[in-house]
Amino acid sequence: MKKSGIAACFVSLATLLALGASPAHAAPCGDTSGVGGTDLPCHCGDTVTTNTILVSHDTDPVVSRNVGEVCAGPGPALRVAAGVTLNISGLTIRCESNAGSQVGIDIIGDHATVRKGIIKNCGLGVHGATSHSTVLSNRFLNDRIGVNLVGDDNTLQSNVSIGDGVVSEEGFVILGDGNDILSNRCQSHKFEGLFVGGSGNTLERNYCLGNGTEGIIVIGTANTFNRNIGKNNGGHGVFGPGPANTTDGLNYASGNGLTPQCTINGQSSPDGRRC
């Protein structure tokens, strides 16, 4: 039987929860992480324990300068501890292969932030069994799944996930309640661009195009949809079967494989493009 996108999400979840539950043997790293507040360079496999800005490969060897510099698996390239902000400052972190389950950045506690990174060729760009955490302004390129957050009250904002259409399965997979999913772009994945499972989540101004199945799909109740766009996907553009979802009526879809192209709580505009 051909694996569906939704099935792929939950297979990935089981694998990644197992990874998250494994004990961390990595060394601490980050700005002021050392004795007396000294800086400790971040190497592949380390755990960032204080608010940190990555600088360069010479200062933080986890940073990749070219395709040959990768963090070998199976463990994460970096872990981020609870309450810590990691600013990758526009630099690149590469994994060994996007075909497996290696994690680029693993959030291992609540109230953490990962921002301004380029994460390439990972099984999962960012993973977090976490709540009240933020993934902000990152680019995920040719990862099997760009972001998988499992928990409540997280924020996924202004990220871009672009796949290769073959190995890259989903752009963003968000499982939990009360999450804010804002202004993200997902493109060219084998299955869904954006998959959300849970209730009371807010989706606003997300744009998903050219994905193999649904552009944006939300399974759960009482979710809010505002100004999302799905174009040229293999399934629906925007799909929220509900019940009790709310919408501003300004979600839009075109060029998708299934009709109505935009549907929330089973309702859409007469042309099937707005919901």
C-alpha positions as CSV (number, residue, x, y, z in Angstrom):
1,M,0.0,0.0,0.0
2,K,1.3,3.4,-0.9
3,K,2.1,5.4,2.2
4,S,0.0,8.5,2.6
5,G,1.3,11.9,3.8
6,I,-0.7,11.7,7.0
7,A,0.8,8.2,7.8
8,A,4.2,9.5,7.1
9,C,3.7,12.2,9.7
10,F,2.9,9.7,12.4
11,V,5.6,7.4,11.5
12,S,8.0,10.3,11.7
13,L,6.5,11.3,15.1
14,A,7.1,7.9,16.6
15,T,10.7,7.8,15.4
16,L,11.5,11.3,16.6
17,L,9.9,11.0,20.0
18,A,12.1,8.0,20.5
19,L,15.1,10.2,19.6
20,G,13.9,12.9,21.9
21,A,13.6,10.4,24.8
22,S,17.2,9.2,24.4
23,P,19.6,10.5,27.0
24,A,21.9,13.3,25.9
25,H,25.6,12.6,26.2
26,A,26.7,15.7,24.4
27,A,28.9,18.4,25.9
28,P,27.4,21.8,26.8
29,C,28.2,24.7,24.4
30,G,27.3,28.3,23.8
31,D,27.9,31.9,24.9
32,T,28.7,32.0,28.6
33,S,28.2,28.2,29.0
34,G,31.7,27.6,30.4
35,V,33.1,28.0,33.9
36,G,32.9,31.6,35.0
37,G,30.7,32.5,32.0
38,T,33.3,31.7,29.4
39,D,32.2,30.9,25.8
40,L,32.3,27.2,24.7
41,P,32.3,26.6,20.9
42,C,29.4,24.5,19.5
43,H,30.5,21.3,17.8
44,C,28.3,18.8,16.2
45,G,26.3,16.9,18.8
46,D,26.6,19.5,21.5
47,T,23.8,21.0,23.7
48,V,23.3,24.7,23.7
49,T,22.8,25.6,27.4
50,T,22.7,29.5,27.3
51,N,21.5,32.1,24.9
52,T,23.9,31.9,22.0
53,I,24.7,33.5,18.6
54,L,26.7,31.3,16.3
55,V,29.5,33.1,14.6
56,S,31.4,31.1,12.0
57,H,32.8,27.6,11.4
58,D,36.1,28.7,12.9
59,T,34.4,29.8,16.2
60,D,31.5,27.2,16.1
61,P,32.5,24.1,14.1
62,V,28.9,23.0,13.9
63,V,28.5,25.6,11.2
64,S,28.9,24.3,7.6
65,R,30.8,26.3,5.0
66,N,30.3,23.8,2.1
67,V,28.6,20.5,1.2
68,G,31.5,18.5,2.5
69,E,31.1,19.8,6.1
70,V,28.2,17.8,7.7
71,C,27.2,16.7,11.1
72,A,27.3,12.9,11.0
73,G,24.4,11.1,12.6
74,P,22.6,9.4,14.1
75,G,22.3,12.1,16.8
76,P,21.2,15.7,16.3
77,A,23.5,18.3,15.0
78,L,22.7,20.4,18.0
79,R,20.3,20.2,21.0
80,V,18.8,23.3,22.5
81,A,18.0,23.3,26.2
82,A,14.9,24.7,27.9
83,G,14.6,28.4,28.0
84,V,17.5,29.0,25.6
85,T,17.5,31.1,22.4
86,L,19.8,29.9,19.6
87,N,20.4,32.5,16.9
88,I,22.1,30.8,14.0
89,S,22.6,34.2,12.4
90,G,22.0,33.2,8.8
91,L,24.6,30.4,8.8
92,T,24.1,26.8,7.6
93,I,23.9,23.5,9.5
94,R,24.0,20.4,7.3
95,C,23.1,16.8,8.2
96,E,24.6,13.7,6.7
97,S,21.5,12.6,4.7
98,N,17.9,13.7,4.4
99,A,16.8,10.1,3.8
100,G,17.0,9.1,7.5
101,S,15.8,10.4,10.8
102,Q,18.7,12.5,11.9
103,V,17.6,15.8,13.5
104,G,19.3,19.1,12.7
105,I,18.2,21.0,15.8
106,D,16.5,19.1,18.6
107,I,14.6,21.3,21.2
108,I,14.8,19.3,24.4
109,G,12.8,21.6,26.8
110,D,10.1,24.2,26.9
111,H,10.4,28.0,26.3
112,A,13.2,27.6,23.8
113,T,13.8,29.5,20.5
114,V,15.6,28.6,17.3
115,R,15.9,31.5,14.8
116,K,17.6,32.6,11.6
117,G,19.2,29.4,10.5
118,I,19.6,27.5,7.2
119,I,19.1,23.8,7.9
120,K,19.9,21.5,5.0
121,N,19.7,17.8,4.2
122,C,18.4,16.6,7.6
123,G,15.9,13.9,8.2
124,L,14.2,16.6,10.3
125,G,15.3,20.2,10.3
126,V,13.9,21.1,13.7
127,H,12.2,18.7,16.1
128,G,10.8,19.6,19.5
129,A,8.6,17.7,22.0
130,T,8.1,21.0,23.6
131,S,5.6,23.7,24.6
132,H,5.9,27.6,24.5
133,S,8.8,27.4,22.1
134,T,9.4,29.4,19.0
135,V,10.9,28.5,15.5
136,L,11.4,31.8,13.8
137,S,12.8,33.0,10.4
138,N,14.6,29.8,9.4
139,R,15.1,28.2,6.0
140,F,14.8,24.4,5.6
141,L,16.2,23.1,2.3
142,N,15.8,19.5,1.2
143,D,15.1,18.1,4.7
144,R,12.8,15.1,4.9
145,I,10.6,17.1,7.1
146,G,11.4,20.8,7.8
147,V,9.9,21.2,11.2
148,N,8.1,18.8,13.6
149,L,6.8,20.4,16.8
150,V,4.9,18.2,19.2
151,G,3.2,20.2,22.0
152,D,1.1,23.1,22.9
153,D,1.3,26.9,22.6
154,N,4.3,26.9,20.3
155,T,5.0,29.5,17.6
156,L,6.1,28.7,14.0
157,Q,6.6,32.0,12.2
158,S,8.2,33.3,9.0
159,N,10.0,30.0,8.1
160,V,10.5,28.6,4.6
161,S,10.7,24.9,3.8
162,I,11.6,23.9,0.2
163,G,11.8,20.3,-0.6
164,D,13.2,18.2,-3.5
165,G,9.8,16.7,-4.3
166,V,11.2,13.1,-3.8
167,V,12.8,12.5,-0.5
168,S,11.4,15.6,1.2
169,E,8.1,14.4,2.6
170,E,6.5,17.3,4.5
171,G,7.3,20.9,5.1
172,F,5.9,21.5,8.6
173,V,4.2,19.0,10.9
174,I,2.7,20.6,14.0
175,L,0.9,18.4,16.5
176,G,-0.8,19.9,19.6
177,D,-3.2,22.7,20.7
178,G,-3.0,26.4,20.9
179,N,-0.1,26.8,18.5
180,D,0.4,29.9,16.3
181,I,1.4,29.1,12.8
182,L,2.1,32.4,11.0
183,S,3.5,33.6,7.6
184,N,5.3,30.4,6.7
185,R,6.0,29.1,3.2
186,C,6.1,25.4,2.2
187,Q,7.0,24.3,-1.3
188,S,7.8,21.1,-3.4
189,H,7.3,18.3,-0.8
190,K,6.3,14.8,-1.7
191,F,3.2,14.9,0.6
192,E,1.7,17.8,2.6
193,G,3.2,21.3,2.8
194,L,1.7,22.1,6.2
195,F,0.0,19.4,8.4
196,V,-1.5,20.5,11.7
197,G,-3.2,18.0,14.1
198,G,-4.9,19.5,17.2
199,S,-7.4,22.1,18.4
200,G,-7.4,25.8,19.0
201,N,-4.5,26.5,16.6
202,T,-4.2,29.7,14.6
203,L,-3.1,29.6,11.0
204,E,-2.5,33.0,9.3
205,R,-0.9,34.0,6.1
206,N,0.8,30.7,5.3
207,Y,1.5,30.0,1.7
208,C,2.0,26.4,0.4
209,L,2.5,25.6,-3.3
210,G,3.6,22.7,-5.5
211,N,3.3,20.0,-2.8
212,G,2.3,16.4,-3.7
213,T,-0.9,16.1,-1.7
214,E,-2.6,18.9,0.4
215,G,-1.0,22.3,0.6
216,I,-2.4,23.0,4.1
217,I,-4.4,20.4,6.0
218,V,-5.7,20.8,9.6
219,I,-7.2,17.8,11.4
220,G,-8.9,18.9,14.6
221,T,-11.6,21.3,16.0
222,A,-11.9,25.0,16.7
223,N,-8.9,26.1,14.6
224,T,-8.7,29.5,13.1
225,F,-7.8,30.2,9.4
226,N,-6.9,33.7,8.2
227,R,-5.6,34.6,4.8
228,N,-3.8,31.3,4.0
229,I,-3.0,30.4,0.4
230,G,-2.6,27.0,-1.3
231,K,-1.6,26.8,-5.0
232,N,-0.7,24.0,-7.4
233,N,-0.8,21.2,-4.9
234,G,-1.8,17.7,-5.8
235,G,-4.7,17.6,-3.3
236,H,-6.7,20.4,-1.7
237,G,-5.1,23.8,-1.4
238,V,-6.5,24.6,2.1
239,F,-8.4,21.8,3.9
240,G,-9.9,22.0,7.4
241,P,-12.8,19.5,7.7
242,G,-13.5,20.6,11.3
243,P,-15.9,20.9,13.0
244,A,-16.0,24.3,14.7
245,N,-13.1,25.9,12.8
246,T,-13.4,29.6,12.2
247,T,-12.3,31.6,9.2
248,D,-12.1,35.2,8.0
249,G,-13.3,34.0,4.6
250,L,-10.1,35.2,2.9
251,N,-8.3,31.9,2.5
252,Y,-7.6,31.2,-1.2
253,A,-6.6,28.2,-3.3
254,S,-6.0,27.7,-7.1
255,G,-4.5,25.2,-9.5
256,N,-4.9,22.3,-7.0
257,G,-5.8,18.7,-7.8
258,L,-8.9,18.3,-5.7
259,T,-12.1,20.3,-5.5
260,P,-13.3,22.3,-3.7
261,Q,-9.8,23.7,-3.6
262,C,-10.4,25.6,-0.4
263,T,-12.8,24.1,2.2
264,I,-13.3,24.7,5.9
265,N,-16.0,22.8,7.9
266,G,-17.1,21.5,4.5
267,Q,-17.9,24.9,3.2
268,S,-16.3,27.0,0.4
269,S,-17.2,29.7,-2.1
270,P,-19.3,28.8,-5.2
271,D,-16.1,28.5,-7.3
272,G,-14.4,26.4,-4.6
273,R,-11.4,28.7,-4.4
274,R,-12.3,30.7,-1.2
275,C,-13.2,29.6,2.3
